């Protein structure tokens, strides 16, 4: 399949040249996925999908256009190329558009060292159904669980190949296994739900299905009987499951596209401290056995370990070629793309410097405060960083969990919030983004 995807991209490039493109790049993606859902021990839904998508981006001078298709016949490829060139001829000129210079392209293309393929047999639908059934049964066995909303197991295999008209050609493959469960405690207006899941490249790394189901059930039961917390200013601990959303806001604000538009609360903060001293935020694209690891980006540039935050100080912006050219800076090798559109700057894998204390130790020292385990909605001002989100979790009194809470709002300003985060030590090493639980003192809560 890898060779056929390479052939597809090369055919697209040749068709683009024949149609009159000056330069071009092409992306081909092929995938297989199987998903099994179980309810009440009975198969509820089984899905299998297979397909190949191709995308072509052409440049005519400083004008460009992107087209995509799921048909890979010679006729379609020829029509795609002709249509793309015709569209580019009518597009406005963009002085920053263009593919990479050959000297910029990645040369280390041995993706085998990333260990992204499980070479074992593809799981059968019967086996996936049994895993989902085990997870559901384990969740249902927890006292207080009213029902299991869903239990699922899945498998996927994905292959990608990128080629450019200046000679770059490389691809990668990856597999994925997943199990999830969602449990419900209570009923009616007092209904609470929670979940657990696991997703890995290699089946041997997966947690057991009964462990996942049991955790989903225990989490749902723990949330039953939730009430509104007190309104006021308290320390807040963002659970590891949702702490990454805080760092996600920082990534959005340091994205070159936002900087080029002038709509970021980090404008003017380059080379300034935005996290506490001693904390690094590092992009880590080469981690083995982690979904999304890559040696080259969506424009064929090499990826590399990069400190986005170094000792609390913002080092720069996340850039692809176009945004880098707009800002007069080199790309950071961070382009991401699909077949239906042009590249854009995106950070994939991250690691935040962990703290020394466990979440339990942080809770013990909080006194009175809030542990947030889930969030809904958001109001984030991209220019000022003003932050407001709905939250639920657990109220902390005397350093211990007292009762579950819901229907509250936490608010603050991201610049001020991130400047005083206290990381825990519970980041999960197999995750693409290793972000531990984060405590912030003095946040505003609106509850009862």
C-alpha positions in Angstrom: 0.0 0.0 0.0 2.8 2.4 0.8 4.2 2.0 -2.7 0.8 2.6 -4.3 0.4 5.8 -2.2 3.8 6.9 -3.4 2.7 6.2 -7.0 -0.5 8.2 -6.5 1.3 11.3 -5.3 3.8 11.1 -8.1 1.1 10.8 -10.7 -0.6 13.8 -9.2 2.6 15.8 -9.4 3.2 14.8 -13.0 -0.4 15.7 -13.9 0.0 19.1 -12.3 3.1 19.8 -14.3 1.4 18.7 -17.5 -1.5 21.0 -16.7 0.8 24.0 -16.4 1.6 24.2 -12.6 5.0 25.7 -11.8 5.3 23.7 -8.6 3.1 21.4 -6.6 2.8 19.0 -3.7 0.5 16.0 -3.2 -0.7 14.1 -0.2 -2.3 10.6 -0.2 -4.0 9.1 2.8 -5.3 5.5 3.1 -7.0 4.1 6.1 -8.9 1.1 7.5 -10.9 1.4 10.7 -13.2 -1.0 12.6 -15.4 0.1 15.5 -17.7 -2.2 17.6 -20.3 -0.8 20.1 -22.0 -3.0 22.7 -25.0 -2.3 24.9 -26.5 -4.6 27.4 -24.1 -7.3 26.4 -25.4 -7.3 22.8 -23.8 -5.9 19.7 -25.3 -2.5 19.0 -23.3 -1.3 16.0 -20.4 -2.5 13.9 -18.6 -0.3 11.4 -15.8 -0.9 9.1 -14.4 1.8 6.8 -11.8 1.7 4.1 -10.8 4.5 1.8 -8.1 6.5 0.1 -8.1 10.3 -0.2 -5.7 12.4 -2.3 -5.0 16.1 -2.2 -3.1 18.3 -4.7 -1.8 21.8 -4.1 -0.5 23.7 -7.2 1.3 27.0 -7.6 1.2 29.2 -10.7 3.5 32.0 -9.9 2.4 33.3 -6.5 -1.1 32.0 -6.9 -2.2 28.6 -5.5 -5.2 26.3 -5.2 -5.9 23.0 -3.4 -8.2 20.2 -4.7 -9.0 16.8 -3.2 -10.8 13.6 -4.2 -11.5 10.0 -3.0 -11.3 8.6 -6.5 -7.8 7.7 -7.7 -8.5 6.8 -11.3 -6.3 8.3 -14.0 -9.2 10.4 -15.3 -9.9 11.9 -11.9 -6.2 12.7 -11.3 -6.0 14.4 -14.7 -9.2 16.4 -14.0 -7.9 17.3 -10.5 -4.7 18.8 -11.9 -6.5 20.7 -14.6 -9.1 22.1 -12.2 -6.4 23.1 -9.6 -4.4 25.0 -12.2 -7.5 26.7 -13.5 -8.4 27.7 -9.9 -4.9 28.9 -9.2 -5.0 31.1 -12.2 -8.0 33.0 -10.8 -6.7 33.1 -7.2 -5.2 36.3 -5.7 -1.4 36.5 -5.5 0.1 35.5 -2.2 3.8 36.6 -1.8 4.3 34.1 1.0 3.0 31.1 -0.9 5.2 28.3 -2.1 6.7 24.9 -1.4 10.0 24.4 0.5 13.4 25.0 -1.0 15.1 21.6 -1.6 17.8 22.5 1.0 15.1 22.7 3.6 13.7 19.2 3.1 14.0 16.4 5.6 16.6 13.7 4.8 16.2 11.5 7.8 13.2 9.4 6.6 13.6 6.1 8.5 10.3 6.1 10.3 10.8 2.6 11.4 12.6 3.8 14.5 9.4 5.5 15.7 7.8 2.0 16.1 4.3 3.1 15.0 3.1 -0.2 13.6 1.8 -3.2 15.5 2.7 -6.1 13.2 0.3 -8.5 15.0 -2.8 -9.7 13.2 -5.7 -7.3 12.8 -8.2 -7.9 15.7 -11.4 -9.7 14.6 -14.8 -8.1 15.1 -15.6 -10.9 17.5 -12.6 -10.1 19.6 -13.4 -6.4 19.6 -16.9 -7.1 20.6 -15.7 -9.2 23.5 -13.5 -6.4 24.7 -16.3 -4.0 24.6 -18.6 -6.4 26.4 -15.9 -6.9 29.2 -15.6 -3.2 29.6 -19.4 -2.7 29.8 -19.8 -5.6 32.3 -17.0 -4.2 34.5 -18.6 -0.7 34.6 -22.1 -2.2 35.3 -20.6 -4.2 38.2 -19.8 -1.0 40.2 -22.4 -0.4 42.8 -24.4 2.8 42.0 -24.0 2.6 38.2 -27.5 3.0 36.7 -26.5 2.1 33.2 -23.6 2.0 30.8 -24.2 4.5 28.0 -21.7 3.0 25.7 -18.8 0.6 25.5 -16.7 0.4 22.4 -13.5 -1.2 21.0 -11.8 -0.3 17.8 -8.8 -0.8 15.6 -7.4 1.3 12.8 -4.5 1.4 10.4 -3.4 4.6 8.6 -0.9 5.3 5.8 0.2 8.6 4.5 2.5 9.7 1.7 3.7 13.2 0.8 5.5 14.2 -2.4 6.6 17.6 -3.8 7.7 18.7 -7.3 11.2 19.5 -6.1 11.9 15.8 -5.2 10.7 15.1 -1.7 8.8 11.8 -1.4 8.2 10.0 1.9 5.5 8.3 3.9 4.6 6.6 7.1 2.2 4.1 8.6 0.6 3.6 12.0 -1.8 1.4 13.8 -4.2 2.1 16.7 -6.1 0.2 19.2 -8.8 1.7 21.5 -11.3 0.7 24.2 -13.7 3.1 26.0 -16.7 3.1 28.3 -19.2 5.7 29.5 -21.1 5.0 32.7 -24.1 6.8 34.2 -25.0 7.1 37.9 -28.4 8.4 39.1 -31.3 9.4 36.8 -33.3 12.4 35.6 -31.9 15.7 36.8 -29.5 14.0 39.1 -27.9 11.9 36.4 -24.1 12.1 36.2 -21.8 10.4 33.8 -18.1 9.8 33.4 -15.8 7.8 31.2 -12.5 6.1 30.8 -10.6 5.0 27.7 -7.3 3.9 26.4 -5.7 4.2 23.0 -2.3 2.8 22.0 -0.2 2.0 18.9 0.6 -1.5 20.1 -2.0 -3.9 21.6 0.5 -5.1 24.1 0.5 -1.6 25.7 -3.2 -1.5 26.2 -4.8 -1.5 29.6 -7.2 -4.3 30.3 -10.8 -3.8 29.2 -12.2 -4.6 32.6 -9.9 -2.0 34.2 -11.2 0.7 31.8 -14.9 -0.2 32.4 -14.4 -0.3 36.2 -12.7 3.1 36.2 -15.6 4.6 34.2 -18.1 3.2 36.6 -16.2 4.4 39.7 -15.8 7.9 38.3 -19.5 8.2 37.4 -20.6 7.0 40.9 -18.2 9.4 42.6 -19.9 12.3 40.8 -23.4 11.4 41.9 -25.1 13.9 44.2 -23.2 16.8 42.8 -24.1 20.4 44.0 -23.0 23.9 43.3 -19.8 25.1 45.1 -19.4 28.3 47.0 -18.8 31.5 45.1 -15.5 33.1 45.8 -11.8 32.9 45.2 -10.1 29.6 45.8 -7.2 27.4 44.6 -8.2 25.2 41.7 -6.6 21.9 40.6 -7.1 21.0 37.0 -7.1 17.2 36.7 -4.6 15.6 34.3 -7.5 14.7 32.0 -8.3 18.3 31.3 -5.1 20.2 32.3 -4.0 20.0 28.7 -6.8 22.5 27.7 -4.9 25.2 29.6 -1.7 24.5 27.7 -3.8 24.3 24.5 -4.8 27.9 25.0 -1.2 28.9 25.2 -0.4 27.0 22.0 -3.2 28.7 20.2 -1.9 32.1 21.2 1.7 31.3 20.2 0.6 29.9 16.8 2.1 31.9 14.0 -1.2 32.2 12.2 -2.7 34.1 15.2 0.4 36.2 15.5 0.3 37.1 11.8 -3.3 38.1 12.2 -2.5 40.2 15.3 -5.1 38.4 17.3 -3.2 36.9 20.2 -2.9 37.7 23.9 0.8 36.7 23.6 1.6 39.5 21.1 4.7 41.3 22.4 5.5 38.5 24.9 8.2 36.8 22.9 11.3 36.3 25.1 9.2 37.1 28.2 8.3 34.9 31.1 4.8 33.3 30.7 5.1 30.2 32.9 6.8 30.0 36.3 10.6 29.8 36.5 11.9 26.3 36.0 9.1 25.0 33.8 9.7 24.0 30.1 7.2 23.2 27.5 8.9 21.1 24.9 7.7 19.8 21.5 8.7 16.2 21.2 7.8 14.8 17.7 10.1 11.8 17.7 8.7 9.7 20.6 8.5 6.0 19.8 5.2 4.1 20.1 3.2 7.3 20.4 0.5 8.1 17.8 1.3 11.2 15.7 5.1 11.0 16.0 6.7 12.1 12.8 10.2 12.8 11.3 8.9 15.3 8.7 6.0 17.8 8.7 3.2 18.5 6.2 5.6 20.4 3.9 8.5 17.9 4.0 10.6 19.8 6.5 12.4 17.9 9.3 10.8 18.0 12.7 12.9 18.4 15.8 12.7 18.6 19.6 11.9 22.3 20.3 11.5 24.2 23.5 8.4 26.4 23.1 8.8 27.6 26.7 12.4 27.5 28.2 12.6 28.1 31.9 9.3 29.8 31.8 10.2 32.1 28.9 8.4 32.0 25.6 11.0 31.3 22.9 9.0 32.1 19.8 6.1 31.1 17.6 4.9 27.9 16.0 5.3 28.3 12.2 4.9 26.6 8.9 6.5 28.0 5.7 3.8 30.6 4.9 3.3 32.0 8.4 7.1 32.1 8.8 7.5 34.1 5.6 4.8 36.5 6.7 6.7 37.1 10.0 10.2 37.0 8.4 11.1 33.9 10.3 12.0 30.3 9.4 9.5 27.5 9.7 9.7 25.5 12.9 8.8 22.3 11.0 5.3 22.4 12.4 3.1 22.2 9.3 0.1 19.9 9.5 -2.3 19.2 6.7 -5.1 17.1 5.3 -6.0 16.4 1.7 -8.6 19.0 1.5 -6.7 22.1 2.4 -3.3 23.8 2.6 -0.9 23.3 5.6 -1.2 25.2 8.8 1.1 25.4 11.8 0.3 22.9 14.6 2.1 21.4 17.6 1.6 17.7 18.0 3.5 16.1 20.9 4.4 18.1 24.0 5.9 17.6 27.4 5.5 20.0 30.3 8.1 19.9 33.2 6.4 17.9 36.0 6.3 18.9 39.6 7.5 16.8 42.6 4.1 16.5 44.3 1.4 14.0 43.5 -2.2 15.3 43.0 -3.1 13.8 46.4 -0.3 15.9 48.1 -1.4 19.0 46.3 -5.0 18.5 47.4 -3.8 17.9 51.0 -2.1 21.3 50.9 -4.9 23.2 49.2 -7.1 23.4 52.3 -10.3 24.6 50.6 -10.7 24.6 46.9 -11.8 22.9 43.7 -10.6 19.8 41.8 -11.9 20.1 38.2 -12.4 16.8 36.3 -14.5 18.0 33.4 -15.3 21.3 31.6 -18.0 22.5 29.2 -18.3 25.5 27.0 -15.7 28.3 26.9 -15.4 32.0 26.5 -11.9 32.9 25.7 -11.0 36.4 24.4 -8.1 35.7 21.9 -6.8 39.3 22.3 -6.8 39.7 26.0 -6.7 36.1 27.3 -9.8 36.6 29.5 -11.0 33.1 30.4 -14.4 31.7 31.6 -15.5 28.1 31.5 -18.1 25.8 33.0 -16.7 23.2 35.3 -17.5 20.2 37.4 -15.5 18.0 39.8 -15.0 17.9 43.6 -15.0 20.3 46.4 -12.0 20.2 48.7 -12.2 20.9 52.4 -9.4 20.6 55.0 -7.2 19.0 52.3 -9.7 16.2 51.5 -12.4 15.6 48.8 -15.7 16.5 50.5 -18.3 16.2 47.8 -18.9 16.3 44.0 -19.8 19.7 42.4 -21.3 20.8 39.1 -22.8 23.9 37.5 -20.0 26.3 38.4 -17.9 28.7 36.4 -14.2 29.3 36.8 -12.8 32.6 35.5 -9.5 34.5 35.2 -7.0 35.8 32.7 -4.7 33.2 31.0 -1.6 35.3 31.2 -2.0 35.6 35.0 -3.2 32.0 35.4 -0.4 30.4 33.5 2.2 32.5 35.3 1.4 30.8 38.5 0.7 27.2 37.6 2.0 24.4 39.9 2.4 21.1 38.0 1.8 17.8 39.6 3.8 14.6 38.7 1.0 12.6 37.1 1.6 13.1 33.4 1.0 9.9 31.4 4.1 9.0 29.4 2.3 7.3 26.5 0.1 10.3 25.8 0.9 12.6 22.8 0.8 15.5 25.2 2.3 14.8 28.6 0.6 17.4 30.7 0.2 16.7 34.5 -2.5 18.0 36.7 -2.1 21.8 37.2 -2.9 23.8 40.3 -3.7 27.6 40.1 -4.1 29.6 43.3 -6.7 32.3 43.6 -9.2 31.7 40.8 -12.7 33.1 40.8 -15.5 30.6 41.1 -19.2 31.3 40.5 -21.4 28.8 42.1 -24.2 28.9 44.7 
